[in-house]
Structures are given as structure tokens and as C-alpha cells.
Amino acid sequence: MADTHTATPDAVALNRIAYAQDGYFTVRQAREHGFSPQLLAHHVRSGRYERTRRGLYRLRDYPGSSHEEVRAAWLAFGPDRAVVSHESALELHGLSDVLPNTTHLLVSRSDRGLNSPPGTTLHTTKTGVGRSEVVVREGMRVTAPSRSIIDSAAAGTAPEQIEMAVRQALEQGLVTRRSLLARARRRGGRVTELIERAVRRPGHEIRHTGGVSGRARSTSS
């Protein structure tokens, strides 16, 4: 990481970070590369950068991408605090046909009082997210397929979308029946019923190992 006390602005290094983040960079990243708030403001006035929301900037005229809103929300909340989750994670994994109308982020219960970026739904967890439950997709921290499916089922994503996600995840080898059913049974109730029904669909019969497997609302887990 760059020295947080760098005196000379390193625009090349900052641009390199932005290029890997759909053109976005945070105030913290800019500061680590020698950009003071005053210098950032100068570049905004000159048209080099644009301020998209509090604490987040973007290279002006950088080409858009299909997931840039998700990335912007994740960066704005704090990539060290948030994990892309629920339907947003399903979309990044290419599971189901969900089209989230909000960006879903999973955060620690202790961070629930922080302001959420516009267009974002925060979900909280008391136990945190284990290392095995997080993968990296397009440079973002995202809940792993099995947790994404279970979280979405618990939050109210349409059953047919959950069943599609289960089928696709099984076919692609992203989950196993055993692990998905075990996770569903820890949630209990409707989630268990939905996942058990999904893995019993034709072509997904439960063998010795067990099975796998909207719009989400703010939930806790």
C-alpha cells in the first residue's frame, strides 16, 4: 500500500487503481497517493475527476459497465466493511434471472448505524462472514454462491428464482447438496422447506449427501 503521507501526488498509481474499479476511487485511496481534499476539488473543477457521492470519485468519461452501480455502492460504504450479497451477489455469480432494484450489501451488526449509499439495502450479521463464505468477483468481495442463495431465500426472493439459482449452481459445480442443505437447515423454517423442495426437483434428487439448493428486504442473520 502507498505511504499515507506521500507528499507528491501519484496520478499514475491512482489511475491504475481506478482502472481496476470501473473508473472509481475513494477519498482514502486518493489520500494514500498524495491527493489532498483541495487537490481533488481542483481536479473536479478542471474536469479530470467527478465526485459521484460522498467519499467517492470517478475518472470523468470513463466507460460504463454493467456492474458499476454495485461497485460504487460497495466502495462508498467501505470495501473493508461490506460484502456484496443477496440478489446482487446472485447476479454477479450469474445465478438465476434476478434483476435487483437495489444494491445489497452485507455488513457487521456494529456497522448498521453508518449511512448507507443511495440505492443500497444493508443486511446485517451478528456473526460476521467467514473467510470461506467470501469470494472475489470482478475485484469485489462477494458472498459465496451457497450463502448468496440462502440469504436471498431468507430475504424473500421469488421461489422460482431460488430454484433456478440452485439448479445452475449445482450444474456448474459451485455448490454441493450436502453443504447447501446444511446451511439451509441452520436457517430453518421457510428457507429449509424451499431449498429441500428445490433439490428434490427432477434431476436434482437427494442422494446420500443431501441437497442444494425478488426483491430482498433489509434483514439480519
Backbone as CSV, one residue per row, in Angstrom:
resi,resn,N_x,N_y,N_z,CA_x,CA_y,CA_z,C_x,C_y,C_z
1,MET,0.848,-1.190,0.000,0.000,0.000,0.000,0.883,1.239,0.000
2,ALA,0.437,2.277,-0.652,1.222,3.502,-0.703,1.307,4.141,0.671
3,ASP,2.377,4.867,0.895,2.544,5.599,2.145,1.443,6.640,2.279
4,THR,0.741,6.611,3.418,-0.376,7.540,3.607,0.095,8.982,3.735
5,HIS,1.427,9.191,3.863,1.949,10.539,3.998,2.688,10.986,2.736
6,THR,2.391,10.338,1.620,3.050,10.707,0.376,2.838,12.188,0.097
7,ALA,3.932,12.899,-0.181,3.837,14.342,-0.405,3.512,14.668,-1.856
8,THR,4.085,13.916,-2.769,3.890,14.188,-4.190,2.753,13.339,-4.739
9,PRO,1.732,13.940,-5.308,0.611,13.170,-5.856,1.092,12.194,-6.933
10,ASP,0.611,10.963,-6.844,0.968,9.933,-7.820,-0.273,9.614,-8.641
11,ALA,-0.513,10.410,-9.684,-1.706,10.254,-10.508,-1.701,8.942,-11.267
12,VAL,-0.527,8.471,-11.651,-0.437,7.210,-12.400,-0.926,6.046,-11.542
13,ALA,-0.466,6.000,-10.289,-0.875,4.925,-9.389,-2.370,5.005,-9.074
14,LEU,-2.860,6.230,-8.870,-4.286,6.383,-8.580,-5.124,5.969,-9.780
15,ASN,-4.681,6.337,-10.974,-5.402,5.936,-12.178,-5.411,4.416,-12.326
16,ARG,-4.312,3.778,-11.956,-4.237,2.328,-12.058,-5.297,1.669,-11.171
17,ILE,-5.458,2.220,-9.966,-6.498,1.715,-9.068,-7.878,1.947,-9.676
18,ALA,-8.101,3.147,-10.186,-9.408,3.487,-10.763,-9.734,2.593,-11.955
19,TYR,-8.748,2.289,-12.783,-8.984,1.450,-13.960,-9.473,0.056,-13.554
20,ALA,-9.057,-0.397,-12.379,-9.471,-1.723,-11.904,-10.805,-1.690,-11.179
21,GLN,-11.382,-0.469,-11.030,-12.616,-0.298,-10.265,-13.668,0.469,-11.056
22,ASP,-13.763,0.173,-12.342,-14.748,0.851,-13.199,-14.579,2.360,-13.189
23,GLY,-13.356,2.822,-13.001,-13.085,4.251,-13.015,-13.238,4.932,-11.672
24,TYR,-13.674,4.195,-10.645,-13.918,4.791,-9.324,-12.684,4.711,-8.423
25,PHE,-12.604,5.646,-7.493,-11.621,5.570,-6.419,-12.175,6.316,-5.222
26,THR,-11.740,5.916,-4.047,-12.240,6.530,-2.818,-11.321,7.660,-2.370
27,VAL,-11.842,8.487,-1.467,-11.039,9.558,-0.889,-9.823,8.961,-0.186
28,ARG,-10.029,7.856,0.486,-8.916,7.207,1.185,-7.829,6.775,0.207
29,GLN,-8.228,6.185,-0.913,-7.243,5.763,-1.908,-6.502,6.963,-2.491
30,ALA,-7.239,8.047,-2.710,-6.601,9.261,-3.229,-5.607,9.816,-2.218
31,ARG,-6.009,9.840,-0.956,-5.127,10.352,0.089,-3.861,9.513,0.197
32,GLU,-3.992,8.199,0.056,-2.833,7.312,0.142,-1.836,7.555,-0.991
33,HIS,-2.311,8.220,-2.049,-1.425,8.505,-3.175,-1.141,10.005,-3.323
34,GLY,-1.283,10.705,-2.193,-0.818,12.084,-2.145,-1.809,13.148,-2.559
35,PHE,-3.088,12.814,-2.690,-4.087,13.798,-3.120,-4.834,14.351,-1.911
36,SER,-4.662,15.620,-1.666,-5.378,16.286,-0.586,-6.806,16.594,-1.034
37,PRO,-7.702,16.890,-0.095,-9.061,17.298,-0.480,-9.054,18.500,-1.423
38,GLN,-8.139,19.430,-1.189,-8.068,20.613,-2.040,-7.650,20.253,-3.463
39,LEU,-6.696,19.315,-3.587,-6.244,18.904,-4.912,-7.346,18.135,-5.645
40,LEU,-8.080,17.309,-4.910,-9.206,16.604,-5.533,-10.245,17.600,-6.037
41,ALA,-10.543,18.589,-5.216,-11.516,19.606,-5.618,-11.040,20.336,-6.873
42,HIS,-9.749,20.600,-6.952,-9.189,21.254,-8.131,-9.412,20.408,-9.386
43,HIS,-9.162,19.100,-9.267,-9.327,18.221,-10.432,-10.799,18.035,-10.807
44,VAL,-11.684,18.163,-9.827,-13.119,18.126,-10.138,-13.490,19.361,-10.946
45,ARG,-12.998,20.525,-10.519,-13.305,21.760,-11.242,-12.713,21.748,-12.647
46,SER,-11.556,21.133,-12.791,-10.913,21.108,-14.111,-11.522,20.062,-15.044
47,GLY,-12.354,19.166,-14.472,-12.998,18.161,-15.301,-12.269,16.840,-15.392
48,ARG,-11.189,16.683,-14.665,-10.437,15.428,-14.715,-11.162,14.327,-13.946
49,TYR,-11.697,14.683,-12.780,-12.451,13.739,-11.955,-13.866,14.274,-11.750
50,GLU,-14.744,13.379,-11.315,-16.079,13.806,-10.910,-16.419,13.162,-9.580
51,ARG,-17.065,13.903,-8.731,-17.483,13.402,-7.420,-18.854,12.781,-7.595
52,THR,-18.954,11.483,-7.375,-20.216,10.783,-7.610,-21.079,10.690,-6.359
53,ARG,-20.451,10.633,-5.223,-21.151,10.614,-3.941,-20.119,10.868,-2.858
54,ARG,-20.573,11.011,-1.644,-19.650,11.348,-0.552,-18.547,10.295,-0.451
55,GLY,-17.313,10.759,-0.508,-16.166,9.874,-0.342,-15.788,9.079,-1.571
56,LEU,-16.453,9.335,-2.707,-16.200,8.530,-3.899,-16.094,9.421,-5.129
57,TYR,-15.070,9.151,-5.918,-14.813,9.902,-7.145,-14.683,8.941,-8.318
58,ARG,-14.726,9.516,-9.524,-14.612,8.701,-10.729,-13.877,9.484,-11.812
59,LEU,-13.108,8.775,-12.594,-12.468,9.414,-13.731,-13.550,9.843,-14.712
60,ARG,-13.556,11.099,-15.073,-14.600,11.602,-15.967,-14.505,10.909,-17.327
61,ASP,-15.672,10.586,-17.872,-15.779,9.959,-19.197,-15.244,8.533,-19.235
62,TYR,-15.029,7.912,-18.069,-14.618,6.506,-18.077,-15.802,5.661,-18.554
63,PRO,-15.572,4.694,-19.456,-16.683,3.886,-19.989,-17.453,3.179,-18.883
64,GLY,-18.767,3.118,-19.028,-19.592,2.456,-18.030,-19.502,0.948,-18.137
65,SER,-19.983,0.238,-17.104,-20.019,-1.225,-17.109,-21.326,-1.688,-16.489
66,SER,-21.638,-2.948,-16.659,-22.925,-3.464,-16.197,-23.039,-3.508,-14.673
67,HIS,-21.909,-3.525,-13.960,-21.963,-3.640,-12.505,-21.396,-2.416,-11.794
68,GLU,-21.322,-1.303,-12.489,-20.669,-0.153,-11.875,-21.438,0.406,-10.683
69,GLU,-22.778,0.303,-10.691,-23.541,0.804,-9.546,-23.269,-0.031,-8.304
70,VAL,-23.128,-1.343,-8.496,-22.802,-2.217,-7.370,-21.423,-1.849,-6.821
71,ARG,-20.466,-1.679,-7.725,-19.117,-1.337,-7.291,-19.092,0.023,-6.569
72,ALA,-19.824,0.981,-7.089,-19.850,2.305,-6.479,-20.407,2.234,-5.062
73,ALA,-21.484,1.490,-4.872,-22.074,1.368,-3.536,-21.126,0.651,-2.586
74,TRP,-20.501,-0.412,-3.060,-19.567,-1.187,-2.236,-18.375,-0.335,-1.823
75,LEU,-17.815,0.410,-2.764,-16.681,1.277,-2.453,-17.086,2.405,-1.518
76,ALA,-18.255,2.974,-1.756,-18.702,4.106,-0.950,-18.931,3.706,0.505
77,PHE,-19.474,2.519,0.729,-19.701,2.086,2.116,-18.383,1.709,2.776
78,GLY,-17.502,1.121,1.982,-16.203,0.702,2.533,-15.919,-0.738,2.177
79,PRO,-15.008,-0.995,1.241,-14.725,-2.367,0.817,-14.179,-3.249,1.929
80,ASP,-13.659,-2.633,2.988,-13.181,-3.413,4.128,-14.307,-3.740,5.102
81,ARG,-15.462,-3.090,4.936,-16.600,-3.314,5.834,-17.709,-4.143,5.194
82,ALA,-17.915,-3.973,3.899,-19.088,-4.547,3.243,-18.730,-5.684,2.297
83,VAL,-19.699,-6.583,2.132,-19.601,-7.669,1.165,-20.858,-7.605,0.299
84,VAL,-20.714,-7.658,-1.003,-21.879,-7.688,-1.890,-22.627,-8.997,-1.636
85,SER,-23.941,-8.920,-1.485,-24.688,-10.093,-1.026,-26.062,-10.208,-1.688
86,HIS,-26.799,-11.231,-1.246,-28.175,-11.461,-1.646,-28.341,-11.444,-3.175
87,GLU,-29.367,-10.760,-3.678,-29.623,-10.782,-5.118,-28.487,-10.166,-5.929
88,SER,-27.814,-9.173,-5.362,-26.682,-8.564,-6.070,-25.570,-9.589,-6.264
89,ALA,-25.371,-10.438,-5.261,-24.365,-11.494,-5.375,-24.808,-12.550,-6.389
90,LEU,-26.083,-12.915,-6.360,-26.584,-13.884,-7.350,-26.320,-13.387,-8.769
91,GLU,-26.574,-12.107,-8.983,-26.365,-11.545,-10.318,-24.886,-11.609,-10.712
92,LEU,-23.992,-11.302,-9.782,-22.569,-11.355,-10.089,-22.097,-12.782,-10.358
93,HIS,-22.723,-13.743,-9.694,-22.385,-15.154,-9.921,-23.042,-15.712,-11.188
94,GLY,-23.970,-14.953,-11.767,-24.684,-15.441,-12.935,-25.706,-16.512,-12.590
95,LEU,-26.277,-16.434,-11.389,-27.249,-17.419,-10.938,-28.645,-16.799,-10.904
96,SER,-29.598,-17.465,-11.527,-30.994,-17.035,-11.641,-31.108,-15.877,-12.621
97,ASP,-32.324,-15.361,-12.747,-32.582,-14.221,-13.635,-32.963,-12.974,-12.851
98,VAL,-32.560,-12.900,-11.592,-32.939,-11.742,-10.772,-32.341,-10.466,-11.345
99,LEU,-33.114,-9.405,-11.251,-32.673,-8.068,-11.651,-32.874,-7.158,-10.445
100,PRO,-31.924,-7.114,-9.537,-32.088,-6.330,-8.308,-32.370,-4.860,-8.596
101,ASN,-33.322,-4.302,-7.845,-33.600,-2.870,-7.994,-32.906,-2.053,-6.919
102,THR,-31.965,-2.684,-6.215,-31.147,-2.049,-5.197,-29.867,-2.846,-5.091
103,THR,-28.823,-2.243,-4.543,-27.579,-2.970,-4.312,-27.595,-3.524,-2.897
104,HIS,-27.412,-4.820,-2.779,-27.449,-5.475,-1.475,-26.040,-5.633,-0.923
105,LEU,-25.836,-5.148,0.304,-24.553,-5.265,0.985,-24.755,-5.907,2.346
106,LEU,-23.859,-6.807,2.692,-23.893,-7.455,3.999,-22.806,-6.829,4.864
107,VAL,-23.194,-6.366,6.055,-22.246,-5.679,6.937,-22.395,-6.210,8.356
108,SER,-21.406,-5.944,9.169,-21.461,-6.319,10.566,-22.568,-5.551,11.278
109,ARG,-23.165,-6.177,12.269,-24.213,-5.508,13.051,-23.709,-4.191,13.644
110,SER,-22.417,-4.141,13.967,-21.859,-2.932,14.565,-21.789,-1.769,13.579
111,ASP,-21.907,-2.056,12.280,-21.844,-1.000,11.266,-23.215,-0.551,10.775
112,ARG,-24.277,-1.063,11.385,-25.607,-0.767,10.866,-26.001,0.695,11.025
113,GLY,-25.324,1.405,11.934,-25.651,2.813,12.133,-25.002,3.745,11.127
114,LEU,-24.097,3.219,10.317,-23.437,4.061,9.313,-24.396,4.381,8.180
115,ASN,-24.207,5.535,7.564,-25.070,5.921,6.451,-24.840,4.994,5.264
116,SER,-25.920,4.491,4.693,-25.791,3.628,3.521,-25.857,4.478,2.257
117,PRO,-25.091,4.123,1.237,-25.127,4.876,-0.020,-26.524,4.838,-0.635
118,PRO,-26.901,5.845,-1.412,-28.210,5.840,-2.071,-28.383,4.585,-2.928
119,GLY,-29.598,4.059,-2.938,-29.876,2.881,-3.752,-29.320,1.594,-3.200
120,THR,-29.052,1.588,-1.908,-28.433,0.420,-1.275,-29.316,-0.130,-0.161
121,THR,-29.388,-1.446,-0.061,-30.056,-2.107,1.050,-29.003,-2.817,1.885
122,LEU,-28.928,-2.459,3.166,-27.967,-3.090,4.058,-28.610,-4.262,4.784
123,HIS,-27.883,-5.357,4.861,-28.269,-6.528,5.634,-27.179,-6.719,6.683
124,THR,-27.568,-7.033,7.903,-26.580,-7.136,8.967,-26.410,-8.575,9.436
125,THR,-25.228,-8.855,9.957,-24.935,-10.172,10.511,-24.276,-10.016,11.870
126,LYS,-24.722,-10.806,12.825,-24.150,-10.763,14.173,-22.836,-11.541,14.230
127,THR,-22.729,-12.579,13.409,-21.589,-13.487,13.496,-20.486,-13.179,12.500
128,GLY,-20.712,-12.197,11.639,-19.703,-11.888,10.639,-19.790,-12.845,9.462
129,VAL,-18.906,-12.669,8.514,-18.871,-13.513,7.325,-17.530,-14.232,7.308
130,GLY,-17.577,-15.565,7.348,-16.351,-16.347,7.381,-15.563,-16.231,6.083
131,ARG,-14.273,-16.500,6.180,-13.406,-16.401,5.005,-13.891,-17.308,3.874
132,SER,-14.403,-18.486,4.230,-14.865,-19.425,3.206,-16.169,-18.985,2.566
133,GLU,-16.829,-17.980,3.168,-18.109,-17.503,2.649,-17.951,-16.313,1.717
134,VAL,-16.726,-15.896,1.458,-16.483,-14.727,0.613,-15.566,-15.110,-0.546
135,VAL,-15.944,-14.675,-1.743,-15.117,-14.856,-2.927,-14.951,-13.488,-3.584
136,VAL,-14.061,-13.404,-4.534,-13.847,-12.153,-5.252,-14.387,-12.292,-6.667
137,ARG,-15.255,-11.369,-7.048,-15.816,-11.334,-8.395,-15.608,-9.926,-8.939
138,GLU,-14.946,-9.836,-10.059,-14.675,-8.543,-10.701,-14.045,-7.548,-9.723
139,GLY,-13.169,-8.070,-8.878,-12.459,-7.217,-7.935,-13.244,-6.833,-6.706
140,MET,-14.456,-7.383,-6.517,-15.287,-7.061,-5.360,-15.431,-8.270,-4.452
141,ARG,-15.539,-8.011,-3.156,-15.814,-9.079,-2.191,-17.304,-9.400,-2.244
142,VAL,-17.600,-10.671,-2.510,-18.980,-11.112,-2.735,-19.223,-12.382,-1.917
143,THR,-20.426,-12.527,-1.371,-20.732,-13.764,-0.666,-20.673,-14.942,-1.640
144,ALA,-20.162,-16.065,-1.161,-20.027,-17.266,-1.980,-21.405,-17.734,-2.456
145,PRO,-21.460,-18.516,-3.538,-22.762,-18.933,-4.098,-23.735,-19.533,-3.085
146,SER,-23.265,-20.445,-2.233,-24.189,-21.083,-1.295,-24.810,-20.075,-0.336
147,ARG,-23.990,-19.177,0.214,-24.540,-18.171,1.128,-25.433,-17.202,0.377
148,SER,-25.081,-16.844,-0.852,-25.898,-15.922,-1.643,-27.298,-16.499,-1.855
149,ILE,-27.357,-17.789,-2.156,-28.653,-18.446,-2.374,-29.471,-18.456,-1.093
150,ILE,-28.867,-18.887,0.007,-29.588,-18.977,1.279,-30.033,-17.605,1.765
151,ASP,-29.156,-16.609,1.691,-29.526,-15.261,2.118,-30.690,-14.720,1.288
152,SER,-30.643,-14.954,-0.014,-31.720,-14.462,-0.886,-33.032,-15.163,-0.566
153,ALA,-32.963,-16.470,-0.318,-34.176,-17.215,0.042,-34.765,-16.668,1.336
154,ALA,-33.913,-16.381,2.311,-34.386,-15.870,3.598,-34.968,-14.474,3.472
155,ALA,-34.469,-13.693,2.507,-34.908,-12.303,2.371,-36.141,-12.142,1.496
156,GLY,-36.610,-13.210,0.883,-37.861,-13.121,0.141,-37.763,-13.148,-1.364
157,THR,-36.613,-13.500,-1.936,-36.507,-13.622,-3.392,-37.491,-14.687,-3.872
158,ALA,-38.083,-14.477,-5.034,-39.107,-15.372,-5.562,-38.622,-16.824,-5.587
159,PRO,-39.452,-17.777,-5.136,-39.050,-19.188,-5.095,-38.529,-19.717,-6.420
160,GLU,-39.147,-19.300,-7.541,-38.681,-19.811,-8.830,-37.265,-19.339,-9.147
161,GLN,-36.908,-18.161,-8.655,-35.549,-17.667,-8.859,-34.550,-18.445,-7.991
162,ILE,-34.960,-18.775,-6.783,-34.105,-19.581,-5.909,-33.900,-20.961,-6.519
163,GLU,-34.968,-21.559,-7.026,-34.843,-22.879,-7.636,-33.927,-22.840,-8.852
164,MET,-34.019,-21.777,-9.638,-33.135,-21.640,-10.796,-31.686,-21.491,-10.339
165,ALA,-31.478,-20.691,-9.312,-30.120,-20.494,-8.802,-29.543,-21.806,-8.288
166,VAL,-30.359,-22.581,-7.598,-29.911,-23.892,-7.094,-29.516,-24.796,-8.255
167,ARG,-30.379,-24.869,-9.249,-30.105,-25.735,-10.404,-28.810,-25.325,-11.112
168,GLN,-28.663,-24.054,-11.354,-27.475,-23.574,-12.062,-26.210,-23.770,-11.226
169,ALA,-26.311,-23.519,-9.918,-25.139,-23.685,-9.057,-24.698,-25.141,-8.990
170,LEU,-25.662,-26.059,-8.969,-25.336,-27.483,-8.979,-24.698,-27.891,-10.303
171,GLU,-25.296,-27.438,-11.384,-24.781,-27.818,-12.699,-23.371,-27.306,-12.939
172,GLN,-23.063,-26.131,-12.364,-21.742,-25.530,-12.555,-20.734,-25.980,-11.497
173,GLY,-21.187,-26.803,-10.556,-20.292,-27.274,-9.509,-19.908,-26.210,-8.504
174,LEU,-20.740,-25.186,-8.358,-20.436,-24.097,-7.430,-20.825,-24.430,-5.992
175,VAL,-21.749,-25.381,-5.830,-22.199,-25.801,-4.503,-22.379,-27.312,-4.507
176,THR,-22.504,-27.882,-3.315,-22.865,-29.286,-3.181,-24.194,-29.380,-2.450
177,ARG,-24.895,-30.462,-2.672,-26.170,-30.659,-1.979,-25.968,-30.675,-0.473
178,ARG,-24.934,-31.384,-0.034,-24.703,-31.508,1.404,-24.521,-30.134,2.058
179,SER,-23.639,-29.319,1.503,-23.342,-28.030,2.140,-24.527,-27.081,2.084
180,LEU,-25.250,-27.097,0.964,-26.377,-26.183,0.833,-27.515,-26.558,1.778
181,LEU,-27.817,-27.845,1.855,-28.868,-28.270,2.779,-28.467,-28.015,4.227
182,ALA,-27.211,-28.246,4.552,-26.756,-28.000,5.928,-26.936,-26.534,6.280
183,ARG,-26.564,-25.655,5.357,-26.717,-24.225,5.608,-28.191,-23.842,5.718
184,ALA,-29.031,-24.404,4.858,-30.462,-24.097,4.893,-31.086,-24.542,6.205
185,ARG,-30.681,-25.711,6.697,-31.271,-26.225,7.934,-30.856,-25.404,9.144
186,ARG,-29.713,-24.748,9.053,-29.330,-23.853,10.158,-30.230,-22.621,10.194
187,ARG,-30.741,-22.209,9.035,-31.686,-21.084,8.984,-33.081,-21.527,9.421
188,GLY,-33.446,-22.767,9.043,-34.728,-23.328,9.444,-35.925,-22.756,8.704
189,GLY,-37.119,-23.165,9.119,-38.381,-22.642,8.601,-38.516,-22.671,7.095
190,ARG,-38.978,-21.545,6.539,-39.267,-21.426,5.112,-38.040,-21.696,4.252
191,VAL,-36.872,-21.274,4.730,-35.655,-21.460,3.940,-35.369,-22.946,3.750
192,THR,-35.473,-23.717,4.824,-35.245,-25.157,4.728,-36.227,-25.797,3.765
193,GLU,-37.504,-25.441,3.896,-38.522,-26.017,3.015,-38.245,-25.687,1.556
194,LEU,-37.875,-24.455,1.292,-37.645,-24.015,-0.079,-36.439,-24.725,-0.703
195,ILE,-35.345,-24.825,0.032,-34.148,-25.465,-0.500,-34.356,-26.971,-0.647
196,GLU,-35.016,-27.598,0.311,-35.273,-29.030,0.191,-36.167,-29.319,-1.011
197,ARG,-37.145,-28.462,-1.244,-38.008,-28.639,-2.411,-37.216,-28.445,-3.703
198,ALA,-36.326,-27.473,-3.708,-35.542,-27.197,-4.912,-34.649,-28.369,-5.290
199,VAL,-34.020,-28.998,-4.311,-33.099,-30.091,-4.638,-33.838,-31.389,-4.947
200,ARG,-35.146,-31.433,-4.671,-35.914,-32.630,-4.995,-36.594,-32.537,-6.352
201,ARG,-36.396,-31.420,-7.060,-36.929,-31.297,-8.405,-36.308,-32.355,-9.292
202,PRO,-37.001,-32.780,-10.355,-36.434,-33.778,-11.261,-35.033,-33.381,-11.701
203,GLY,-34.126,-34.358,-11.600,-32.750,-34.085,-11.995,-31.880,-33.664,-10.837
204,HIS,-32.524,-33.378,-9.677,-31.750,-32.964,-8.513,-32.155,-33.770,-7.285
205,GLU,-32.396,-35.073,-7.475,-32.805,-35.909,-6.360,-31.714,-35.957,-5.304
206,ILE,-32.140,-35.996,-4.065,-31.193,-36.078,-2.964,-30.683,-37.506,-2.861
207,ARG,-29.372,-37.661,-2.900,-28.774,-38.970,-2.737,-28.258,-39.083,-1.310
208,HIS,-27.114,-39.731,-1.123,-26.616,-39.937,0.231,-26.095,-38.645,0.861
209,THR,-25.703,-37.700,0.031,-25.074,-36.495,0.573,-26.038,-35.373,0.875
210,GLY,-27.316,-35.500,0.495,-28.248,-34.410,0.737,-28.332,-33.492,-0.442
211,GLY,-28.800,-32.253,-0.265,-29.116,-31.431,-1.401,-28.611,-30.019,-1.388
212,VAL,-28.983,-29.316,-2.460,-28.659,-27.907,-2.608,-29.900,-27.083,-2.788
213,SER,-29.339,-26.312,-2.720,-30.353,-25.578,-3.376,-29.939,-25.512,-4.798
214,GLY,-37.451,-11.004,-6.808,-37.463,-10.766,-5.751,-37.327,-9.495,-5.097
215,ARG,-37.501,-9.366,-4.594,-36.721,-8.217,-4.157,-36.428,-8.366,-2.680
216,ALA,-35.173,-8.344,-2.366,-34.782,-8.575,-0.999,-35.067,-7.357,-0.132
217,ARG,-35.356,-7.655,1.133,-35.563,-6.568,2.090,-34.432,-6.598,3.086
218,SER,-34.280,-5.538,3.839,-33.210,-5.489,4.823,-33.452,-6.539,5.889
219,THR,-32.445,-7.380,6.144,-32.573,-8.496,7.077,-31.367,-8.578,7.977
220,SER,-31.475,-9.411,8.983,-30.339,-9.720,9.849,-30.148,-11.205,9.858
221,SER,-28.913,-11.659,10.025,-28.624,-13.080,10.097,-27.625,-13.365,11.200
